Amino acid sequence: MDEIDWNKQNLFYSKMLRIRIIEEKLASIYAEQEMRCPVHFCIGQEAVPVGVCQSLNSTDTVLSNHRSHGHYLAKGGCLKKMIAELYGKATGCTSGKGGSMHLIDNSVNFLGASSIVAGTIPIAVGVGFFNKLRNLESISVVFFGDGATEEGLFYESLNFAALHNLPVLFVCENNFYSVYSPLSVRQPARRKIYKLAKAMGLDSTKVDGNNVNSIYFASLDALNSIRCGKGPYLIEAETYRWLEHCGPNFDNNIGYRTEEEFLEWKKRDSLKNLENKLLKELIISESLIKTLKNEITEEVMDAIDYAKSSPFPEAKELNKTVYAC
C-alpha cells in the first residue's frame, strides 16, 4: 500500500470534520421542530463517504440511501440547499419536497438518495448500464447499509451488473444494525456480506470503515479494476453509527445495544484518530484545528440562517416535477 501525502491527509481530515460539525449542529437544533422531515445522521461513519468520494472522478456518479448527508457533502453537494431542504423550503435541493432522505445535486453528479431500503441500488445499476451503452468513462457508485443486503433488489441488481459487466461500485456501510436489529439475528455468523458478492461473480473486499486511508485505497483499487473492464465491484466497510437510527439522540439506554459497545467503537473514531496522528506528526496544530472548526461552524450557521429565511414552496408548485403518485 502506498503512503498518502500529508496534503491528502489534511483534506481527509477537513472533510470529515466538516461533516461531523454540520451534523452535530443539526442534531443540536432538531428539537426546535423547524425541520420538516425525519433525519438519519452519519456521525461516526464519516470516513466511508470521504474515503470513497475522494477517490472518484468528477464525472463519476453517486446514489445514496436514507443516511445521505455525508455522501452528499463528500461528493460536493451544496450545503445551503441541503439544509434548506431539511427545512422544507423552496430553495432546497428538491424545492422542499424531498427532505433529508431525498437529497440531490446534479451539478456534482450526486444523482439522488432514497428512503426505500435498497431502492437506489437498481438505479445505480441502470446508470452503469447507460454508461456502458454510451461508452462513457463514468463509474456509477451506490452507498447502502447492511440491511439493504437482505432485500431482493440487492441480489437482482448484483446479478444483472455481473451478467453485463457493468461499471458499478457497490459500497455497503455495514454498521451492524438494521434499526434495532443486530446483524447477528438477521444473517448467519459465518456468512460475510462481501462474500455474497463474490458468490455472484463480483470482485469484492472488506475494509475497516473507520480508517479513511484504508477506504481510500480500497476504493482506488476497486475503481481501477472497474475502469480496466473487469466489471462491478463491492466494498464492505465495517463502521458504526453513534446516534439513534432516526433522530438526533443517543439511544444506548433502550436495550438493543450497550454503552460499553458504543464506547469501544468511539475509541475507533476515524476523525479523532486522524486528528491525533496529524498533531503527533506536527502536520497541523491546535490553533489551526480551532480556526478550521470556527470556519466550518460559521459556514453551517450561515446555511441555517439561509434556510430559515427562505420561503416555503407555493401551493401551485406541489405537483411540478412529480411524475407518479
Secondary structure by P-SEA (a helix, b strand, c coil): cccccaaaaaaaaaaaaaaaaaaaaaaaacccccccbbbbbcccaaaaaaaaaaaccccbbbbbccccaaaaaaacccaaaaaaaaaccccccccccccccccccccccccccccccccaaaaaaaaaaaaaaacccbbbbbbbcccccccaaaaaaaaaaaaaccbbbbbbbcccccccccccccccccccaaaaaaaacccccccccccaaaaaaaaaaaaaaaaacccbbbbbbbbcccccccccccccccccccaaaaaaaaaacaaaaaaaaaaaaccccaaaaaaaaaaaaaaaaaaaaaaaacccccccccccccccc
